[in-house]
Amino acid sequence: MGLLLALVATGSLAQSQAKLMRLATLEWPPFTGILLPKEGVSTYIATTVAKAAGFRLLAASFEWTKAVEKGEKSPEFEGYFPEYYSKERDAACHLSQSIGTSVLGIATLKSAPIKWNKPSDLGAYTLGVVDGYLNGEELDAAIKEKRQAVELGASDAANITKLLAGKIRGIVVDKNVLDYTLYKLNKPGGAVFNPRPLASLSLHICFKRTPSGLAMRDAFDEALKQTDLAKLEADYFQQMFSQR
């Protein structure tokens, strides 16, 4: 019994002495969310990898634009996640290797589909997008050049609610986010995801572009090499969708 208590105490001490990895994030179920099992699949993966690298991950949730600001500028954070890869992001911070993938596409009501073959075809419609999110290179270029009309929303959940109410024709959304939201609303089939994706974007942790941020990123990536991401993700979703 004495040895067992000593081992437990040693383990607790080691955990308390683990270096902190403080990251800003957002409510983005099923990837991140304080009410989700293990706070979401991206948080679960990041926490597992961080622990293997000798860190204890602490995540704090904000609206996305605030999460980016906190992660980039606040001394209380080492970075933020999950961030899509882009050249701009890669220049602004030290991006980790991929911790997952987000498949972006257009969701519509089943009764009012949008038919398109290339992103420029979507210019005939006003699309709901989330303020501060990337939407794939082609669509983002069209939005920037005013060739694509958009209606900004505060979150995917707000845009999905607007779509279900028939207040907008189509929205840009991740497939897992759409599926999860419809599952929680008990409205399977309430909206449909166009089988033609806009983009398949890798997800990353954005560590501050500082020497300490670089060192933390490198340690995280080294542990990530030894991690079976596909298995972690599959196990997570199997457990989550088996619960009600």
N, C-alpha and C positions, 0 to 999 in steps of 0.2 A: 504493500500500500504506500509506504514511504517513497519507494522508487517511482511509482505511478504518479504521485503528487509532484515529485521533483520534475518528472518529464512534462507534466501538464504546465507547471510553473515555467519551465524552460521554454516550452512552446509559446506560452502567452507572452513571455518576455521578448522572445525573438520577433513575435508579431508586432508588439508595441514598439520595438526598435527598428522595424522596417522603415525604409525611407518612404516618405509620402509622395504620391503622384496625384496632385490636385488638379482636376480637370473640370472645366465648365461644359455643360451639355444642355439638352433641351428635352421637352416632352415630345417624343416621336415614336409612339408605339407602332410596332413591337420592337423597334431597335433600342429605344431608350424610354424610360418612364419610371417614376418613383413608386408607382403602384403595381408595376409588372413583377413577375417572378424574377428575382436576381436583378431587378431594375432594367430589364430588357436584354435582348440577345447581344447587342453590341457592347453593353456594359459588362455582361457576363464574360464575353470573350476578352475584353480589355482587362478586366479584373483578374482573370485566370492567367493571362500572359504576364501582366504586371507582377503578380505574386511570384511567378517563376523567375522573373528578373530581379526579385528582391525588393519590390515596392508594394506598398499598400495603397490601392487606388481609392480616392475619395472624389465623388462626383456631385456637383451642385447644378440644379436645373434652372434655366432662365429661358425667356423668349430667344429665338435664334440669334437675332442681331446683337442682343445683349451678351449671349454666350460667346460669340466671336470676339466682341470687344473685351470681355473679361479675360478670355483665354489668351488674347494677344497682348493686353496692356496691364492687367491687374497683377500686382506682386503676390496676390493670394492664390494665383493659379500658375501651373506650369504649361497649360495649353487647353485645348478644347477638342471635342469629338461629338459625333462622327462627321467628318468632313469629306466631301467629294474631292477627287483629284482634279486639279486644274493647274495650268502653268502659273497662274497668278498666285494660287495658294502655295504651290511648291516654292515660289520665290519669297513668300511672306513668312513662311515658317518651316520647321523641319518636319516633314510628313513621315509618318511611320509607313512601313509596308502595309499592304491591304489587310484589314480585319473583317472584310465582308464585301458584299456587292449589293447595289441597289439598281433594280430594273425600273426605269422611268417610262411612263406611257400616258396615254390619254384615257380617262374614264368618262363615261357618259351614262345616261339612263338607257336601259335596254330598248325603250320605246322611241328613243331619239338618237340613234348612233351618228357619229361623225365619220364619214368615209374619206380617207386620205392615203396617198401613196408616198408623199414626201412632205417634210415639215412646212414647205412653202404653201401647201394646200390648206394648212390650218389657218392661214391669214384671213379666210372668209369668216372666221368665228372669233368671238372674245373668249379667251380661256382664263380659268382661275389658276393662279400660281401663288405660292407662298412667298411673302416678302423676304428677300435675302437668300433664297434657295437658288441653286443652279438647276437648269432645265435641259441640259444638253447643249453642245456648242452651237448647232445650227439654229435652234429655237431661241437661245439667248442672244445670238447675233441679230435675229429678226426682231426681237423685243427691243434691243438697244437702238436699232435703226428705225423703230416705229413702224415696221412692216407687220408686226404681230400685235394685235390689241390684247391686253391682259387686264384682269381685275385682281388686285392684290388682296391676299387674305393673311390673317395672322398665323394660321396653322393649317395642316392638312385636314384635321378634324373639322375646322370651320368650313373649309372648301367642300368637303364631302357632304356635310349637312346642307350647304347651299345647293349642291348638285341634286341631292335627294329631294329637296323641296322644289326643284324645277326652276331655281332662280338663275342658273347659269347652264349653258349648253354642255360644256366640257371642262375638265380640270386636268392639270398635270400632277401626277401622283406616282409614288412608288407602289408596285404591285403588292408587296407584303403589307404595306401600310393600309391600302384599300381593303385587302382581304381581312386583316385584323379588325379594322374599324367596323366593317359590315358584320363580322362575326360577333363583336361585342354589342352591336345594335340589334342583333338577331334579325338582320335583313340580308341574308345571303341572296345574291342575285339582284339586290336593290340597285346596284350599278354594275356596269361591265367594263372590263379592262380591255382596250383594243389589243388584239394579238400582235400588232406591229409596234414594237417598242420604240420610244424616242432615243433612248440611250441606256447602256448598261455601265454604270459608274462604280468604281471601286471606292470603298470607305476607308478612312484613315484617321489616326490621331494627329492633330496639328500641334506640335510642340513649339514653344517659343524659339525664335531664331537667336539664341544666345548659346554660349559655350555649355552651360548646364543643360539647356534644352537639347542640344545636340548629343550630349553624353547620355541623357535619359532616353532619347530616341534610339540611339545605338544599342543600349542595353535591352530595351523593349524589343527591337527587331531581332536581336540575337535569340531571345527567348521565343519569339514568334516562329522562328525557323523550326523549332522543336515541337510545335503545336499543330494538332490535327484540327484545323478550323472547320472543315466540313462535318466532322463528327460532333464537335461542340454545337454547331448550329443545328444539325439534325436532331440531336438529343434535346436541345432546348425547345424547338418547335413541337416535337412529339409530346413533350411534357405539357407545354402550354395549351395546345389545342385539345388535349385530352381532359382538360379541366373546364368546369362551368361555374 
